[in-house]
Amino acid sequence: MYRIIIALLIIPFFTNCSIAQKPKEQQETKIEVGAEHISEYLSIIKNKRIAIVANPSSLIGETHLVDTLLSIGVDIKKVMSPEHGFRGNVSAGEHIADGKDLLTGLPILSLYGSHKKPTKEDLQDIDILIFDLQDVGTRFYTYLSTLHLCQEACAENNKKMIILDRPNPNGYYVDGPILEEKHKSFVGLDPIPIVYGMTLGEYAKMLNGEKWLENGVQCDITIIKVKNYNHNMGYDLPIKPSPNLPNNISINLYPSLCLFEGTKVSIGRGTQRPFQMYGHPSFEKYDTTFTPEPISGVSARPKLKGELCKGYSLIYYSNEDAQKYGNINLSWLIDAYEQSGKADDFFNSFFYKLAGTAELRKQIEDGKTEQEIRESWQNDLNSFKKIRSKYLLYTPN
């Protein structure tokens, strides 16, 4: 009985609280994520067995989606967690074990490590999979691959999928080389550029429409759209989407600085400013210094641990800067390569997976300018933008 009472109270609250508390002129500009609109998907999940792919970003206001749905009697059977875990306290690349959520008692299945795709057994006791993760709009951010594999698994096992859409904080531009087939990995499964300018809901439509799922299978998806959002908007995330993206600066810089993960240069993992600077012990040009050290739940084994790095700080890079330039900045990568003395060991094999091509490394080593490199992407980007345009749910940039 108490669940029925709570349901009657909580659904009007979540669907109407912004109207009751904000004047009309603010209602029209407040971005409302898909998860907030419970009335749009409650009838679909009523009396169904549910699994949820979620992490700490899966919020309705200040309350977790899982807690909210449990409180109104939704039959959640399990949670599936992506990289960094359900509660978000696991470092990048670290193993995530199956377990039980201490707050709810729900079983947690890891979708990282050796078990990235839900199995038939994982899905056999559910009817619907709800997917609610905050993306940051880059091909190598692994939540995108988690979406691909979950959608594929649901299609193969005749399970419905509901995607609670969220804004893309880097959704206002499209840039970078297109992923080549031979460089596919968990940091890139589909032939898209590094920055693809879509929400996960839009991307799910493209996975179906372009038949990119294994054997061209089609998933029954329902997308609960974001309200009052378009691709020209910036978006301040209410909670960090993963441990090493703590603020807007790091999120804006991530598309450019993540390429350094395929080099010997540190981008500040193991400090209080990850993805906001870069450096190496051999650099002499800069006066910013930092020493990477392990940080529990953030960086267990940071590159160049314990070594004093000299580098370049980008902590003043603003949202306005990001939207003004609207592209991946290659000048920092080119500069670091030159600072290294064009060392043979500057790049490692992971760089090919991040870039999605071997050509970018060759272009940098051959001394191509940033403009020359960017021009080499344009034909492929134009082709991708035509594909992208078929699946957009929000006003394009």
N, C-alpha and C positions, 0 to 999 in steps of 0.2 A: 504493500500500500504506500509506504513512504516514497518509493521510486516514482509512483504515479503522481504524487503530490509535487515532488521535486521537478518532474518533467513539465507539469503544468506551469510551474513558476519559472523554470530556467529558459524554456524555448522563447516565450515572449521577451525575456530579458535580452537574450543574445540577438534576436532579430530586430528589436526596437530600441535598445538602449542608446544608440547613437542619435536616434531621432528625438528621444526624450531629453537628452542632455545637451545637445548642440543646436545652435541657431541654424536656420535654413541655409544661409550662405556658406556655412562650414560643412553641412551635410553633403553638398555637391562635390567637395574636394577631398573628403576623407576617404582614403583607400580602405576597402573592406575585403579582406582575404576570403577565399572560398570557404574555409572552415567555419567562418562566422555564420554562414547562412544555413544553419542546421535544418530549417524548414524545407530547404530544397532537396535534401538527401535523406531526411529522416524516414520518409515514406518508402524509400527504396531499401533501406537497411532494416526496417521494422520486421521483427520475427525472422531475421536472417542471422546466420552464423558469420561473424566478422573477424578478419585479421587486419591489422593496421601496420603499415610501414611508416615509422615515425622516429623522431629524435627530439631534442629540446626545443627546436624551432617550431614544432607542431603545436602552436598555441592558439587559443581563442581568448583574446584579451590577455590576462595573466594566468589563465588556467590551461593546463595541457589538454589537448584534444581527447586523449584516452580517458583522463579523469572525468571530463565533461560527459562523454558518451556513456561511460559506466554509470554515472550519477543519474542518467535518465533511462537506465534499463537496457541499453544496447548490449547484445550478447557478443562480447568480444572474447574470442577464444585464445588469441595470442597476439604478440607484438613481434614485428620483424625489424631488426635494427641495421642501419647501413654502417659505413665506415664511421668511426668515433663512438659508436654505441648509442643505445637508446637514451641514456641520460647525458651523452656527449662528453664523457670524461676519459676517453681513450685517445692516445696520441695517433697522429697520422701514420698509417702503415702498420700499426700494431695489431696483433691477433686479438680478435673479439670472440669470446666463448659464448655458447648458449647458456642460458641461466634463467633466473626468475626475477621479476621486478619487485624490489622490496616494498614499494609503496602500494602496489595493487595486487601482488601475488600472481600476476599473469606470467606465463612462460614467454621467454624472449628467445627468438631464433636469430642468430647472426647471419647477415647477408654480406659478410666480408671474409677475407681469407680464402679458404678452400671451398666455401659454400656461398657463392655469390648469387646463385639463382635458386628460387624456391623449387623444391622437388614436388613430384606428384604426392608424396606422403605429407609434405608440409601443407598442401592445399586440400587434402581429401576431406578434412572435417570442417571446411568453411564454404560459404556460398559467395562471399564478396570480399575482395581485397581493397581496402581504402589506402590511398597513397597520399601522404602529406609531408613533404620535405621542402625546406627553403633552399632553392638553387641560387647560384651566383652567376650563371650565364656563360660558363666556359666549358669547352669540350672535355678538359681533363679534370674537372671537378666530379668526383666519382658518383655523386647522387644521380647524375644523368645516366650513367651506365646501369645503376641500380634500377632506375625506371625502365630502361630498355629490357632488362632481364626479367623483371617482375611482369611486365606487360606480355612478354613472350611466354612466360610460364603460365599465366592466366589464359592466354589464347590456346595453348596446347592442352590445357586441362578443363576448358569450357567453364572458366570462372569469370564472373563480372569484375570489373575494376572501376573504382570511383577515384578520380583525381581531384583533390581539393587544391585549386590553383593558388599560387602566390606570385607577387610581382618579381620581376627579374631586375636586380639593382644595376646590372650591366646590359639591360635590354634595349638601350637606345642606339646601339651600333652593331655592325657586323664586320669582322675583320680577321685576318690571318689565313694561313694556307689551309687547304682542304685535306682532311685525313686520307692517306693512301691505304689501300687494302692491306698491303704487306706490313704496315705499322699499327694494325689494330691491336688493342689491348684493353684492359679495364679502365685506362685513362683515355680511351677513345675507341668507340665501337662502330661509329657511323660516319659516312663521308660528308662531314660538315666542317666549317672553319673553326678556329679556336674560340672566337666569340660569335655566337649565332643569333643573338637578338630575339629570343623566344622565351615564353614561359614554359614550364613543364607540361601544362595542359596543351599548349599549342604543339609542343614537341611530340607529345603522345599521338596527336592527330597525324603528324608527319610520319611517325613510325608505322602507323597503319597504312596511310595513304601511299607512301613510297614503297611499301612492302619490304621494309628493312629488317623486320623480325625474321627469325630462322624459318626457311621454307615459305616465306610470305604469309604466315599465319596472321589472322586478324583478331584483335582483342575487342570484346564488347566493353567500351569505355563510356563513362559519363563524366563530364568535366563540370565542376562547380566553379563558375568564373569569379574572378576578382571584380569588385565593383569600383567604379570611379577611377579606373586605371587606363593609361595608354603608354605606348613605348617611348614617348618623349619625356616621360616623367622620371625623375630620380626617385629613390626609395630608401628611407632610413630604416634599416632592419631593427626591430625591437629587441632582438637577442642575437648574439653572434651565431652564425650558421655552423661553425666548427671551431675547434679550439685555437687554431692559428690565424683566424680571421676575426680579430676582436673588435674592429671598428670600420667605419665607412672608408677610411683611407686605405686600409689593407684590402678591402673588397674591391675598391676602384683600381688598385695597383696589381691585384692578383693576376689578371690576364697577361700582364707584361712580365712580372717578376717570377711567375711560376716556371718560366722557361729556364731560369737559373737553377732549378732543381736538377736539370740535366747537365750541370757544369760543376766545377770544383768550388764555386763561389757560394757563400752563405747569403740567405735573404733574411737573416735575423731569427730563424727558429732557435729556440733556447734563450731568447731575450724577451723583454716586455714589449717589443715592437716588431713582431714577425710580419713579413711582407710589407715593410715600410722602409727598408734600407737594404743595401747589399755591400759585401766586403769580403776581403781575403787577407791573410797575413802578409802576402807578398806585395800588396798594393802600397804605393808610396804617395800618390797624388792627393789623397783626401785626408781630412782631419777628424772625421767621425770614427770613433772606435767602439768596439763591442766585443764581448767574449761569450760565445754560446755555452750554455750550461744546461744540463737536464732540468726540465720543469715537469713535475708530476701531472699527468693528464693532458699535457700540452705538447711537450717535445721530450720523448724518452731518450733518444740518441741523436741529438742535433749534430749536423755537419760541423766539422772544425771545433768539436767540443774542447773547451779549455784553452783555445788558441786566441790570442789577441788579433782581431781583424781590424783593418783600416778600410774605410769605405765611404759610401755616399748615403746621406740621409734624405728620405722623401717624406718626412713626417708632416710637411706643410702642403702636401698635395691634396687639394680640396675637391669636393664634388663638382665645383664650378670648373676646375682645371680638367677633370675627367670628361665632363660633357663638352667643354670647349674643344678638346683635341679629338675625342671620339674615335680613338684607334689604339692599337697596341703600340707601345713605345719600344722600338728596337734600339734606340740610341744608347740606352743603359747597357744592354747586352753587348753591343758592338764596342762600347767604351771599355767594359770590363775585359773583353777579349784582348783588346789592345794593351790594357794595363797589365795583363798577365804576360806580356811579351809574346803574344800569339802562341802560347804554349801548346804543345802537342796533346797534353793531357787536360786541356781546358774543358773540352766536352767529354761526356760519357755516353754510353749506349742508350740511357734513358731519355736523352735529348730527342732522339728520333721519335719515340712514342709521344712525347709532349708536343713536339712540333707537328707530328703526323706525317713528316716527310724528311728525307735526308738532304733535300735541296737547301733548306735554310742554313744548315751548318756550312755547307759548301759555299753558299753565297757570302756568308760572313768571313770565312777563311780566305775567300778570293778577293776580299776588300770591296765588295759591293756596298753602295751607300744605302741608307735606310729607304730613301725614295725609290731607288732602283729595285730593291727587294719588294717593297710594297706594290710597285707597278706590276711585278711578276704574278701577283695574286689576283689581279683585277678581273680577268676573264672568268676564272673559276668562281670568284665571289659573285659576279653578276649572274652566273648560272644558278648558284645557290639561292640568291635572293628571289629569283623567279619561282623556284620550288617553295621557298619559305612563304611567299605571298599567298599561296593556296590554303595555308593552314592557320593564318593569324586570326585570333579572336578579339584583338584589341587594335585600336588605331595605330597604324605603323609609323615608324620614323622615316 
